[in-house]
Amino acid sequence: MIENQKIRPAQVIGPLGEPLTLDSLPPPETQRWVVRRKAEVVAAVNGGLLTVDEVCDRYRLSLEEFASWQRAVDRSGMPGLRVTRIQHYRSVYERQQKY
């Protein structure tokens, strides 16, 4: 029975090196998603603090939107989450894939 239970960490390391807990994550009613908040949510999922489904339910995000945040962090780090630079980082990534 214990094998089926998932043990979650009490905290994970955030994108800026600070500890993140469930209480320190952005509130569920967040409307304005700045780079830091997006990166904190991605770090929480990557560290096992929350599952993707829990994040999508908690913040009313689509799976596609959250997946785009994860891809942006994987490809370009926190700067990749900037809405005004999405096209730039996408083109840089596509050029890198060609070579």
C-alpha positions in Angstrom: 0.0 0.0 0.0 2.8 2.4 0.8 4.3 1.9 -2.7 1.2 3.4 -4.3 1.4 6.6 -2.2 3.4 9.4 -3.7 5.6 11.3 -1.3 5.7 15.0 -2.1 8.4 17.3 -0.9 7.5 20.1 1.5 9.4 22.5 -0.6 11.4 22.8 -3.9 13.9 25.2 -5.2 12.4 28.0 -7.2 13.7 29.6 -10.4 15.6 32.2 -8.4 17.1 29.7 -5.9 14.6 30.4 -3.2 12.6 27.7 -1.5 9.0 27.3 -2.8 6.2 25.8 -0.8 2.5 25.5 -1.6 1.9 28.6 0.4 4.5 30.6 -1.4 3.2 29.8 -4.9 1.1 32.4 -6.7 -2.5 32.5 -5.4 -5.2 30.5 -7.4 -7.0 33.7 -8.5 -3.8 35.0 -10.2 -4.8 37.0 -13.4 -1.5 38.6 -14.3 1.1 36.0 -15.2 4.5 37.6 -15.0 7.7 35.6 -15.9 8.6 34.9 -12.2 5.1 33.5 -11.4 5.1 31.3 -14.5 8.6 30.0 -13.6 7.6 29.3 -10.0 4.7 27.2 -11.2 6.9 25.3 -13.7 9.5 24.7 -10.9 6.8 23.4 -8.6 5.7 20.8 -11.1 9.3 19.9 -12.0 10.1 19.5 -8.4 7.1 17.4 -7.6 5.3 19.9 -5.4 2.2 19.8 -7.6 1.1 17.6 -10.6 0.3 19.1 -14.0 -3.4 18.3 -13.4 -3.4 20.1 -10.1 -1.7 23.2 -11.6 -4.2 23.3 -14.4 -7.2 23.0 -12.0 -5.7 25.4 -9.4 -4.9 28.2 -11.9 -7.6 27.4 -14.5 -4.9 26.8 -17.2 -5.2 24.6 -20.3 -2.8 21.7 -20.6 -1.4 23.4 -23.8 -0.8 26.7 -22.0 1.1 25.1 -19.2 3.0 22.8 -21.6 4.1 25.9 -23.5 5.5 27.4 -20.3 7.5 24.2 -19.7 8.8 24.2 -23.2 9.8 27.9 -23.0 11.7 27.2 -19.7 13.4 24.1 -21.2 14.5 26.0 -24.3 15.4 29.5 -23.1 15.1 29.6 -19.4 13.1 32.3 -17.7 13.6 34.9 -20.5 11.7 32.4 -22.8 8.5 33.1 -20.7 8.4 36.7 -21.7 5.3 37.2 -23.9 6.8 39.9 -25.9 9.8 37.7 -26.9 8.0 34.4 -27.6 8.5 34.7 -31.4 12.2 35.6 -31.0 13.0 32.7 -28.8 10.9 30.3 -31.0 12.9 31.3 -34.1 16.2 31.0 -32.2 15.2 27.5 -31.1 14.2 26.5 -34.6 17.5 27.7 -36.1 19.4 25.7 -33.4 17.5 22.6 -34.4 18.6 22.9 -38.0 22.3 22.7 -37.1 
